[in-house]
Amino acid sequence: MASLTPLGPHAYIHRGATSTSKHSTDPTVVIIFGWMSAKLPHLLKYWVTYREIYPDATLILVRSHISFLWLSSRAFEARFRPVVDVLEALGCLENRQRILTHTFSNGGSFHLLHFARILSVKSVHTQSAPCALIIDSSPGGDSLIKLQKALTSPIRNRALRLLAAVCVMLGYCVIRIVLRQILRRPSPIQVMMAGMSRVRVLPWLSARSPRLYVYSKGDEMVPWTDVEESATRAAGAGVDVRMLRFEGSAHVAHARDHPGEYWEAVKKTWADACRAQNQIYCVHH
């Protein structure tokens, strides 16, 4: 795509309107965190739809490569430094943008939380512009079988997939023994689930930023009960939560199987973000 500009090897940007948008309540920035090892053509289907719905928005796509699992925090920050620089230049940390964030699967959620950690050390103004978060097929799946499926399913070569499954099993067992039995600490998935339930999971989000969870009983990688547990925890913390549960769609396949209902829920979530912000504006003025 001609408008797809790389931001390093694992991210892209489409720059939207530089002047004030005639669509004055639309998001000005849409950030997409892709699922683990997602092929670019698959992610671009969401990219194209967002360009149709919000034509003036700047779109940022962050890809989730399996190598992030063994990256240090410093290496992760270096990999996505161009994205962080763009977010700062756009004023995303200074309350100058209306931001819609859309994350997919645990790979996207892990990346989102890594970004949140990087951005937390920077100056962030109190959020007042409308913002919203869409969470598709996440968080959850803290079991060996589901983790093996998530990490090995993108591998096409059967021998390599089997080898990867063995490595995942060994790594999982070691981590469980070290974290649970010795250090008495939660697993990475449990930490991620707790992180995704926080009110300010990203600097520009607040309790009044609507958070939509999209998930399915047919998901074999992330149990629907885990998603609802995380959503309930977020609601208990004061977050404006809504849930869209399907019965049979597979992992990150909800938009493909239910496009009308899926995108209507996304648009309604954003409209609710704007409505909530207008109510706050009226109270303060």
Backbone bond lengths (Angstrom), bond angles and torsions (degrees), N, CA, C in turn:
res aa  C-N    CA-C-N  psi(-1)  N-CA   C-N-CA  omega(-1)  CA-C   N-CA-C  phi
1 M - - - 1.473 - - 1.522 109.66 -
2 A 1.331 114.78 133.80 1.464 119.66 -174.57 1.518 112.35 -63.72
3 S 1.339 116.83 -30.30 1.461 119.82 -175.83 1.517 112.65 -88.79
4 L 1.338 116.90 4.06 1.452 122.07 -177.10 1.526 109.14 -91.10
5 T 1.334 116.80 106.77 1.465 121.06 -177.68 1.519 109.63 -108.08
6 P 1.330 119.20 125.29 1.477 120.78 -178.95 1.527 111.98 -65.54
7 L 1.318 114.73 142.76 1.465 122.75 169.62 1.525 105.79 -118.38
8 G 1.330 116.55 75.62 1.446 120.17 -171.31 1.522 109.58 79.76
9 P 1.334 118.09 -170.77 1.460 121.61 -174.26 1.522 115.26 -80.22
10 H 1.344 118.13 -10.66 1.462 119.47 -172.56 1.525 113.51 -127.95
11 A 1.318 118.81 19.33 1.457 120.75 -179.88 1.529 110.31 -154.14
12 Y 1.340 114.87 159.17 1.463 120.91 -178.63 1.519 109.21 -141.52
13 I 1.324 114.96 161.12 1.456 120.30 177.34 1.520 110.37 -140.85
14 H 1.314 115.49 143.27 1.462 122.89 165.60 1.517 105.60 -119.44
15 R 1.319 116.71 118.16 1.463 120.48 -176.76 1.521 109.66 -83.38
16 G 1.324 114.76 126.25 1.448 120.83 -178.02 1.513 112.04 -84.63
17 A 1.324 115.09 -160.39 1.458 121.21 -177.69 1.517 110.77 -61.92
18 T 1.326 116.49 133.83 1.470 120.18 179.14 1.516 111.81 -84.13
19 S 1.323 116.94 -22.93 1.465 120.73 177.35 1.521 108.90 -94.90
20 T 1.310 115.76 175.94 1.464 120.38 -179.70 1.518 110.46 -62.88
21 S 1.313 116.29 127.80 1.459 121.04 -177.12 1.517 111.07 -68.71
22 K 1.350 115.01 141.84 1.464 118.58 175.03 1.528 110.05 -71.52
23 H 1.346 115.90 -19.82 1.458 120.84 174.27 1.537 106.86 -89.44
24 S 1.322 115.72 79.91 1.464 120.88 -164.09 1.521 114.49 -69.55
25 T 1.338 118.59 -12.50 1.459 119.47 177.64 1.526 112.33 -109.01
26 D 1.319 117.40 -1.87 1.463 120.24 178.95 1.525 110.49 -69.95
27 P 1.339 117.23 155.48 1.468 118.11 172.83 1.518 110.20 -62.99
28 T 1.315 116.11 142.23 1.467 120.07 176.15 1.517 111.37 -91.81
29 V 1.329 116.61 -20.88 1.466 121.92 177.49 1.527 108.40 -135.72
30 V 1.338 116.63 130.42 1.467 122.55 173.31 1.523 106.97 -119.21
31 I 1.330 116.58 123.76 1.462 122.01 -179.92 1.526 108.65 -113.08
32 I 1.327 116.66 124.83 1.462 122.75 -179.25 1.527 109.19 -113.22
33 F 1.332 116.67 123.01 1.455 122.37 173.23 1.528 107.55 -103.85
34 G 1.337 117.00 109.97 1.452 121.03 -174.90 1.512 113.71 -75.17
35 W 1.331 115.70 163.93 1.460 120.38 178.23 1.525 110.61 -78.73
36 M 1.312 116.21 168.24 1.459 123.06 -173.95 1.527 111.85 -57.43
37 S 1.339 115.80 123.99 1.466 123.06 174.98 1.522 113.07 57.48
38 A 1.332 117.46 27.06 1.463 120.30 178.18 1.525 110.20 -65.67
39 K 1.322 116.58 136.82 1.463 120.83 176.50 1.517 109.14 -71.45
40 L 1.325 116.02 142.11 1.463 120.45 -176.36 1.535 112.93 -56.60
41 P 1.344 119.81 -42.49 1.472 118.59 178.70 1.525 113.63 -58.12
42 H 1.335 117.09 -32.84 1.462 120.43 178.25 1.528 110.79 -69.02
43 L 1.320 116.49 -43.12 1.463 119.92 178.99 1.516 111.62 -67.58
44 L 1.324 116.53 -32.67 1.466 119.91 -177.41 1.527 112.43 -67.69
45 K 1.330 117.35 -18.60 1.467 119.11 175.49 1.533 110.07 -63.67
46 Y 1.318 116.31 -38.68 1.469 120.21 176.74 1.526 109.62 -72.15
47 W 1.309 116.44 -40.17 1.462 122.83 177.79 1.524 110.38 -55.92
48 V 1.335 116.25 -48.48 1.470 121.41 -178.78 1.525 111.00 -63.40
49 T 1.334 116.20 -42.68 1.470 119.16 179.72 1.520 111.18 -63.15
50 Y 1.324 116.96 -41.68 1.463 119.34 178.30 1.528 111.18 -64.37
51 R 1.315 117.82 -36.00 1.471 120.23 177.38 1.519 110.72 -65.24
52 E 1.325 116.55 -31.75 1.467 120.02 178.14 1.524 111.25 -74.97
53 I 1.336 116.70 -40.76 1.467 120.41 -176.96 1.526 111.80 -74.86
54 Y 1.338 115.82 -45.06 1.466 121.55 -176.47 1.541 108.66 -124.93
55 P 1.313 117.74 77.30 1.481 121.40 -169.59 1.518 115.33 -64.78
56 D 1.325 118.36 -21.55 1.464 119.88 -177.40 1.532 113.25 -95.12
57 A 1.329 116.84 -2.16 1.465 119.96 -174.50 1.529 111.39 -76.57
58 T 1.323 115.57 147.42 1.463 121.88 167.26 1.521 107.25 -80.80
59 L 1.336 116.83 127.72 1.458 121.52 -178.86 1.526 109.96 -107.96
60 I 1.304 116.12 132.79 1.467 122.06 176.95 1.520 107.69 -123.90
61 L 1.328 116.05 126.14 1.462 121.89 -179.98 1.519 109.77 -114.91
62 V 1.332 116.15 122.65 1.462 122.40 178.27 1.528 108.35 -110.45
63 R 1.319 116.87 119.40 1.461 121.18 -179.48 1.528 110.83 -89.08
64 S 1.328 115.23 148.24 1.468 121.48 -178.93 1.521 108.61 -107.77
65 H 1.336 116.42 104.86 1.460 121.08 178.18 1.527 108.76 -98.33
66 I 1.319 115.94 142.88 1.461 120.11 -174.63 1.526 112.69 -59.46
67 S 1.332 116.82 -21.96 1.472 120.14 -178.78 1.517 112.96 -64.73
68 F 1.336 117.95 -15.92 1.469 118.74 -179.42 1.534 111.06 -64.94
69 L 1.332 116.98 -19.91 1.459 120.25 -178.49 1.520 112.45 -62.27
70 W 1.341 117.06 -29.30 1.466 119.00 -179.96 1.525 112.84 -113.41
71 L 1.335 116.62 14.45 1.463 119.45 175.62 1.519 110.34 -80.28
72 S 1.318 116.16 141.77 1.458 120.11 170.44 1.526 108.70 -74.37
73 S 1.316 116.65 164.40 1.463 120.27 178.55 1.527 110.90 -59.32
74 R 1.328 116.43 -38.87 1.464 120.46 179.64 1.526 111.15 -66.12
75 A 1.338 117.05 -41.12 1.464 120.70 179.70 1.521 110.81 -67.68
76 F 1.341 116.83 -38.10 1.467 120.18 177.32 1.521 110.28 -62.53
77 E 1.339 116.37 -45.56 1.459 119.93 179.65 1.522 111.04 -61.93
78 A 1.320 117.46 -39.26 1.463 120.63 178.79 1.527 110.73 -65.40
79 R 1.340 116.62 -39.91 1.469 120.70 -179.39 1.518 111.13 -61.19
80 F 1.321 117.10 -40.26 1.456 120.43 -174.69 1.527 113.20 -108.89
81 R 1.327 116.93 19.11 1.458 120.69 176.92 1.529 112.02 -55.28
82 P 1.358 120.12 -41.40 1.470 119.50 178.73 1.534 112.93 -60.01
83 V 1.338 116.67 -34.58 1.466 119.68 179.06 1.527 110.04 -69.74
84 V 1.330 116.88 -45.27 1.465 120.85 179.07 1.530 110.30 -60.76
85 D 1.332 116.67 -41.04 1.467 120.53 178.93 1.527 110.94 -61.52
86 V 1.327 116.78 -40.97 1.470 120.28 179.04 1.520 110.91 -66.06
87 L 1.330 117.18 -43.20 1.465 120.54 178.84 1.528 110.92 -59.02
88 E 1.333 115.96 -41.11 1.463 119.65 177.90 1.524 110.96 -67.48
89 A 1.329 116.86 -44.10 1.461 120.69 -178.25 1.529 111.86 -64.02
90 L 1.328 116.58 -33.43 1.465 120.52 179.08 1.529 112.56 -75.52
91 G 1.325 116.75 -14.13 1.460 120.11 -178.73 1.514 113.47 85.79
92 C 1.349 116.15 22.92 1.465 119.28 179.80 1.524 112.14 -65.37
93 L 1.334 117.11 -22.39 1.460 120.86 179.14 1.523 111.76 -97.64
94 E 1.314 116.21 5.42 1.466 120.44 -177.81 1.524 111.83 -123.69
95 N 1.329 116.18 20.68 1.454 120.44 176.02 1.531 112.18 62.05
96 R 1.333 117.34 34.40 1.465 120.47 179.81 1.529 112.72 -107.49
97 Q 1.339 117.28 6.59 1.458 120.04 -177.80 1.526 110.99 -137.05
98 R 1.314 114.39 149.35 1.465 121.75 170.57 1.535 106.03 -95.79
99 I 1.328 117.29 113.21 1.456 121.22 -166.82 1.533 111.70 -115.41
100 L 1.329 114.76 125.68 1.463 122.15 172.31 1.525 107.47 -110.09
101 T 1.317 116.85 119.69 1.461 122.32 -179.52 1.523 109.20 -108.85
102 H 1.337 116.46 134.08 1.465 121.97 -176.33 1.528 108.24 -131.95
103 T 1.326 117.05 115.99 1.459 120.45 -176.50 1.523 111.05 -120.15
104 F 1.328 116.07 147.05 1.455 122.35 -175.80 1.526 111.63 -122.15
105 S 1.310 116.17 129.74 1.457 123.82 171.89 1.537 111.27 60.31
106 N 1.320 115.50 -178.98 1.461 119.66 -178.98 1.522 111.82 -69.47
107 G 1.339 117.06 -30.90 1.460 119.70 176.98 1.513 111.38 -59.60
108 G 1.333 116.55 -44.59 1.458 120.06 176.94 1.509 112.44 -66.37
109 S 1.336 116.28 -39.18 1.466 119.96 -179.65 1.522 111.57 -65.86
110 F 1.342 117.02 -41.96 1.464 119.63 176.71 1.527 110.61 -60.15
111 H 1.329 117.11 -43.02 1.463 119.99 179.44 1.528 110.76 -65.13
112 L 1.318 116.83 -42.11 1.465 120.49 178.67 1.529 109.98 -57.86
113 L 1.326 117.29 -44.54 1.466 120.45 -178.23 1.519 111.91 -68.43
114 H 1.345 116.93 -34.32 1.467 119.56 175.15 1.526 110.10 -64.07
115 F 1.328 117.07 -42.00 1.463 120.61 177.11 1.523 110.24 -63.11
116 A 1.327 116.26 -42.25 1.464 119.94 179.76 1.525 110.73 -58.65
117 R 1.340 116.60 -38.71 1.466 120.61 179.68 1.523 110.83 -66.50
118 I 1.324 116.69 -41.29 1.468 120.61 178.95 1.523 110.75 -64.83
119 L 1.332 116.06 -44.09 1.465 120.48 -175.52 1.525 112.74 -75.02
120 S 1.337 117.12 -20.50 1.469 120.22 -175.68 1.521 112.70 -66.58
121 V 1.325 117.28 -22.24 1.465 119.72 -178.76 1.526 111.73 -87.39
122 K 1.318 116.78 -2.09 1.461 120.40 -178.76 1.520 109.92 -100.16
123 S 1.312 115.68 161.50 1.461 120.68 -179.54 1.520 110.02 -67.26
124 V 1.322 116.44 123.83 1.458 121.33 -178.31 1.524 108.98 -127.04
125 H 1.318 115.94 125.16 1.458 120.34 178.18 1.534 109.65 -79.43
126 T 1.315 116.78 158.63 1.451 120.83 176.73 1.515 110.17 -61.05
127 Q 1.327 116.34 131.93 1.455 121.13 -176.74 1.518 110.87 -70.53
128 S 1.337 116.82 129.89 1.456 119.75 173.06 1.520 111.65 -136.28
129 A 1.334 119.04 -22.79 1.455 121.39 175.76 1.526 109.33 -71.59
130 P 1.336 117.56 151.70 1.470 119.31 178.49 1.524 111.59 -60.81
131 C 1.328 116.56 135.53 1.458 123.20 176.53 1.525 108.27 -145.09
132 A 1.330 116.64 154.23 1.460 120.83 179.39 1.523 109.33 -151.67
133 L 1.346 115.12 160.65 1.458 121.63 -179.18 1.520 109.46 -131.55
134 I 1.342 116.49 128.44 1.461 123.10 174.62 1.523 107.30 -109.70
135 I 1.337 117.30 126.53 1.463 121.97 179.68 1.530 108.10 -118.56
136 D 1.314 116.34 112.61 1.468 122.91 -176.21 1.532 109.10 -106.13
137 S 1.343 116.13 122.01 1.475 122.63 173.76 1.522 113.31 59.03
138 S 1.294 117.79 44.58 1.461 123.14 -178.60 1.526 107.57 -169.27
139 P 1.357 115.90 159.50 1.462 130.66 -3.46 1.525 110.89 -97.09
140 G 1.353 115.87 165.25 1.451 119.84 175.62 1.519 112.14 146.71
141 G 1.333 115.74 -171.47 1.446 121.15 177.30 1.510 114.39 90.08
142 D 1.327 117.09 40.68 1.466 120.55 -177.60 1.530 110.33 -86.04
143 S 1.341 115.08 69.20 1.463 120.47 175.65 1.519 108.29 -147.29
144 L 1.321 117.28 155.84 1.459 121.70 -176.64 1.529 111.13 -61.80
145 I 1.326 117.47 -46.43 1.462 120.88 -176.18 1.519 110.71 -62.43
146 K 1.322 117.20 -44.29 1.460 120.62 -177.96 1.531 110.90 -70.98
147 L 1.318 116.56 -36.07 1.458 119.70 178.30 1.527 110.59 -67.60
148 Q 1.331 116.52 -41.52 1.467 119.84 176.81 1.523 110.77 -60.14
149 K 1.309 116.87 -44.37 1.457 120.87 -179.61 1.526 111.06 -62.73
150 A 1.329 116.27 -42.79 1.466 120.21 -177.82 1.522 111.92 -66.27
151 L 1.346 116.48 -40.37 1.463 119.96 -173.93 1.525 113.56 -85.47
152 T 1.317 117.27 -24.31 1.467 119.15 -175.66 1.525 113.98 -104.31
153 S 1.316 118.45 -17.14 1.471 119.82 -177.18 1.524 113.90 -59.74
154 P 1.357 120.38 -31.61 1.474 118.40 178.31 1.527 113.83 -71.73
155 I 1.342 118.58 -13.20 1.466 121.83 -176.59 1.524 109.10 -82.81
156 R 1.318 117.82 119.89 1.464 122.23 -175.38 1.530 112.55 -83.91
157 N 1.322 117.45 -34.69 1.449 120.74 -178.43 1.531 109.24 -71.42
158 R 1.344 115.68 124.53 1.461 119.74 -173.81 1.528 112.42 -63.67
159 A 1.337 116.78 -42.12 1.464 120.39 -179.21 1.524 111.17 -65.13
160 L 1.331 115.79 -43.37 1.462 119.70 178.92 1.522 111.22 -66.42
161 R 1.337 115.67 -36.01 1.461 118.87 179.15 1.526 110.55 -65.67
162 L 1.340 117.33 -39.57 1.454 120.93 177.74 1.529 110.96 -64.89
163 L 1.335 115.70 -43.15 1.464 120.23 178.17 1.519 110.75 -61.88
164 A 1.326 115.90 -42.75 1.466 120.28 178.80 1.520 110.96 -63.52
165 A 1.330 117.15 -38.52 1.472 120.85 179.44 1.524 111.04 -62.87
166 V 1.346 116.31 -40.10 1.466 120.32 177.43 1.535 110.52 -64.65
167 C 1.343 115.71 -43.01 1.474 119.83 179.31 1.521 111.24 -63.16
168 V 1.334 116.05 -41.16 1.463 120.16 178.48 1.524 110.00 -62.67
169 M 1.340 116.53 -42.70 1.469 120.31 -179.75 1.528 110.84 -61.66
170 L 1.341 116.56 -46.40 1.457 120.17 -179.73 1.528 111.18 -63.73
171 G 1.339 115.59 -45.67 1.462 119.80 179.15 1.516 112.16 -62.19
172 Y 1.336 115.99 -42.02 1.457 120.88 179.76 1.530 110.65 -61.08
173 C 1.347 116.24 -45.05 1.462 120.31 -178.61 1.527 111.37 -64.59
174 V 1.321 116.21 -42.34 1.468 120.20 179.11 1.527 110.61 -62.69
175 I 1.339 115.37 -46.89 1.467 119.38 -178.76 1.521 110.81 -62.81
176 R 1.342 116.15 -42.09 1.467 119.10 179.78 1.531 111.33 -61.77
177 I 1.331 115.69 -42.90 1.466 119.22 -178.87 1.526 110.43 -66.26
178 V 1.339 116.02 -46.61 1.467 119.93 -177.10 1.523 111.10 -67.09
179 L 1.337 116.39 -49.45 1.467 119.74 -175.45 1.519 112.45 -73.12
180 R 1.324 116.82 -48.88 1.462 120.17 -173.49 1.525 112.49 -79.24
181 Q 1.323 116.39 -49.33 1.463 119.73 -171.42 1.524 113.21 -84.23
182 I 1.330 116.92 -36.29 1.466 119.75 -174.80 1.528 111.40 -97.17
183 L 1.334 116.40 -55.12 1.461 120.02 -175.49 1.530 113.42 -88.21
184 R 1.330 116.48 -13.93 1.477 121.37 -179.55 1.530 111.40 57.22
185 R 1.327 115.11 44.69 1.464 120.21 -179.69 1.526 110.08 -116.78
186 P 1.315 117.49 157.46 1.477 120.42 178.58 1.525 111.02 -70.98
187 S 1.329 115.67 159.84 1.453 121.54 178.73 1.529 110.16 -74.27
188 P 1.339 118.34 163.68 1.471 120.55 177.09 1.521 113.04 -56.18
189 I 1.332 117.72 -38.27 1.471 120.04 179.09 1.529 110.23 -65.42
190 Q 1.330 116.85 -41.44 1.465 120.12 178.45 1.520 111.36 -64.40
191 V 1.327 116.54 -39.31 1.469 120.42 177.13 1.522 110.08 -64.08
192 M 1.341 115.80 -41.91 1.461 120.11 179.08 1.530 111.27 -64.31
193 M 1.326 117.56 -41.94 1.460 120.94 178.91 1.527 111.09 -61.45
194 A 1.334 116.18 -41.88 1.464 119.83 178.27 1.524 110.22 -65.65
195 G 1.335 116.71 -41.61 1.456 120.39 -179.48 1.513 112.59 -63.56
196 M 1.332 116.65 -39.61 1.462 120.19 -178.99 1.525 112.51 -73.03
197 S 1.319 117.36 -9.41 1.466 121.00 177.87 1.526 112.59 -94.28
198 R 1.336 117.23 -6.11 1.471 119.89 -178.60 1.528 110.66 -67.70
199 V 1.316 115.05 152.47 1.468 120.11 178.33 1.525 110.05 -64.54
200 R 1.322 117.30 -53.87 1.463 121.53 -178.38 1.530 109.67 -98.87
201 V 1.332 114.38 60.79 1.455 118.74 179.71 1.524 110.66 -63.78
202 L 1.327 117.16 -25.49 1.462 124.16 169.13 1.520 108.17 -129.18
203 P 1.323 118.38 152.31 1.466 120.30 -173.24 1.523 114.42 -58.38
204 W 1.330 117.18 -29.47 1.467 119.11 -175.53 1.528 112.84 -91.20
205 L 1.332 117.92 2.56 1.458 120.62 179.54 1.523 110.79 -96.95
206 S 1.323 115.26 152.01 1.459 121.66 175.14 1.521 108.12 -139.70
207 A 1.321 116.90 -179.32 1.467 120.43 -179.23 1.522 111.54 -61.96
208 R 1.335 117.18 -29.23 1.470 119.27 -179.04 1.530 112.89 -87.46
209 S 1.328 117.71 1.95 1.469 120.87 175.25 1.528 108.12 -80.48
210 P 1.325 119.37 114.46 1.464 120.44 -177.68 1.528 111.74 -59.31
211 R 1.325 115.86 142.81 1.457 121.75 -179.44 1.527 108.19 -128.25
212 L 1.333 116.64 114.64 1.459 122.05 -177.10 1.526 110.08 -103.95
213 Y 1.317 116.04 123.72 1.457 122.17 174.30 1.522 108.56 -101.04
214 V 1.342 117.15 124.21 1.457 122.12 177.44 1.520 108.03 -116.36
215 Y 1.328 117.50 124.91 1.455 120.56 -172.00 1.518 109.49 -157.86
216 S 1.335 116.95 179.95 1.462 119.54 -174.91 1.523 110.98 -151.49
217 K 1.306 115.48 149.33 1.459 120.91 172.34 1.528 111.15 -70.87
218 G 1.328 116.63 -16.99 1.455 120.65 179.69 1.515 114.09 -89.25
219 D 1.320 117.74 2.18 1.467 121.73 -179.57 1.526 109.32 -75.27
220 E 1.340 117.23 120.36 1.457 121.51 -178.37 1.525 113.28 -89.89
221 M 1.341 117.23 -5.22 1.465 120.35 -178.31 1.526 112.66 -105.21
222 V 1.310 116.43 -39.26 1.469 120.73 -179.34 1.530 108.47 -123.47
223 P 1.321 118.17 109.78 1.467 121.01 -177.72 1.532 112.20 -61.89
224 W 1.307 115.49 139.63 1.460 119.55 179.95 1.526 111.46 -62.78
225 T 1.335 116.70 -28.55 1.464 119.31 178.74 1.524 111.38 -67.11
226 D 1.344 117.38 -34.33 1.466 120.76 177.22 1.522 110.68 -65.79
227 V 1.337 115.71 -42.50 1.466 119.78 179.78 1.522 110.00 -62.33
228 E 1.323 116.56 -44.55 1.465 119.39 -178.87 1.524 111.49 -68.03
229 E 1.321 116.73 -32.36 1.470 119.77 175.60 1.529 110.24 -62.93
230 S 1.345 116.52 -44.91 1.460 120.87 179.33 1.525 110.76 -65.41
231 A 1.337 116.42 -42.52 1.461 120.05 179.75 1.526 111.59 -63.53
232 T 1.330 116.04 -40.37 1.465 120.76 178.71 1.521 110.91 -64.52
233 R 1.322 115.99 -39.81 1.462 120.46 178.07 1.527 110.45 -63.22
234 A 1.348 116.49 -42.62 1.467 120.21 178.79 1.532 110.58 -64.42
235 A 1.327 116.15 -42.84 1.469 119.52 178.53 1.523 110.73 -62.23
236 G 1.337 116.30 -37.60 1.459 120.17 178.28 1.517 112.80 -65.17
237 A 1.336 115.82 -25.14 1.468 120.27 177.48 1.522 111.89 -84.51
238 G 1.336 116.59 -2.86 1.456 120.26 176.74 1.517 115.18 106.08
239 V 1.331 117.44 2.81 1.458 120.87 -178.33 1.530 110.30 -74.25
240 D 1.317 116.42 143.78 1.467 123.00 175.69 1.534 107.75 -78.28
241 V 1.335 116.52 95.03 1.459 122.82 -172.62 1.521 110.73 -104.44
242 R 1.323 115.25 140.61 1.453 121.45 168.01 1.526 107.98 -136.95
243 M 1.352 116.47 149.81 1.464 120.97 -175.28 1.524 110.18 -128.02
244 L 1.327 115.24 136.45 1.463 122.10 175.42 1.526 107.30 -121.30
245 R 1.338 116.07 106.44 1.462 120.97 -176.41 1.522 110.43 -109.74
246 F 1.340 114.69 128.30 1.453 120.85 174.78 1.531 108.80 -102.79
247 E 1.320 115.91 166.81 1.462 119.92 -175.82 1.524 113.45 -95.47
248 G 1.339 117.81 -40.23 1.453 118.28 -170.11 1.512 117.34 -125.69
249 S 1.317 118.64 -6.93 1.469 119.69 -176.45 1.520 110.65 -69.13
250 A 1.328 115.30 145.55 1.456 121.78 -176.19 1.526 111.01 -81.06
251 H 1.312 115.22 177.57 1.462 122.92 -179.53 1.530 110.87 -55.04
252 V 1.323 117.63 129.80 1.467 126.93 -177.48 1.535 112.68 46.63
253 A 1.331 116.70 31.79 1.468 120.50 178.28 1.522 111.64 -117.93
254 H 1.320 117.59 14.05 1.463 120.71 -174.90 1.534 112.08 -69.90
255 A 1.328 116.88 -38.80 1.463 119.81 178.73 1.525 110.81 -69.03
256 R 1.322 116.81 -33.41 1.467 120.63 178.53 1.532 110.89 -69.22
257 D 1.337 116.68 -42.49 1.459 120.26 -175.31 1.522 113.10 -84.87
258 H 1.325 116.94 -26.72 1.476 120.77 -177.41 1.531 109.88 -134.67
259 P 1.336 118.70 59.27 1.472 120.40 -172.29 1.522 114.47 -59.69
260 G 1.333 117.15 -41.21 1.459 119.54 -178.10 1.512 112.41 -63.35
261 E 1.320 115.34 -51.83 1.467 120.15 -178.11 1.527 111.09 -66.12
262 Y 1.325 115.96 -38.08 1.463 121.35 -178.24 1.526 111.02 -61.82
263 W 1.334 116.48 -54.20 1.461 119.12 -173.67 1.526 112.51 -75.64
264 E 1.321 117.18 -26.15 1.461 119.15 173.33 1.524 110.03 -65.76
265 A 1.335 116.62 -38.04 1.470 120.59 178.34 1.522 110.31 -65.90
266 V 1.338 116.82 -39.64 1.463 120.34 177.69 1.532 110.38 -62.07
267 K 1.329 116.01 -48.13 1.474 119.95 -178.44 1.526 111.40 -65.01
268 K 1.332 117.31 -38.28 1.468 119.86 178.81 1.522 110.94 -66.89
269 T 1.333 116.16 -39.32 1.468 119.56 178.05 1.521 110.29 -60.11
270 W 1.346 116.02 -42.10 1.467 118.28 179.05 1.530 110.96 -68.16
271 A 1.325 117.38 -41.58 1.465 120.37 178.37 1.524 110.75 -60.02
272 D 1.327 116.91 -38.95 1.469 120.95 178.00 1.528 110.96 -66.01
273 A 1.347 116.88 -35.08 1.468 119.93 177.11 1.521 110.56 -62.37
274 C 1.324 116.14 -42.32 1.467 120.33 179.07 1.523 111.19 -68.26
275 R 1.326 116.23 -38.62 1.459 120.04 -179.85 1.525 110.38 -65.73
276 A 1.319 116.67 -43.10 1.468 120.23 179.24 1.515 110.74 -63.06
277 Q 1.335 116.71 -38.96 1.453 120.16 -179.31 1.516 111.67 -68.60
278 N 1.341 116.70 -36.98 1.457 120.17 178.18 1.525 110.72 -64.71
279 Q 1.325 116.81 -36.78 1.462 119.95 178.62 1.523 110.48 -65.45
280 I 1.335 117.23 -41.05 1.455 120.75 177.15 1.527 109.75 -63.43
281 Y 1.346 116.88 -42.01 1.468 121.09 -179.61 1.523 111.05 -61.03
282 C 1.351 116.56 -42.08 1.455 120.41 -178.70 1.527 110.70 -65.96
283 V 1.329 117.32 -40.01 1.464 121.07 179.37 1.501 110.95 -62.68
284 H 1.344 117.14 -41.14 1.463 121.55 -176.80 1.519 113.34 -78.73
285 H 1.316 116.40 -17.33 1.462 118.70 -178.14 1.528 110.71 -116.35
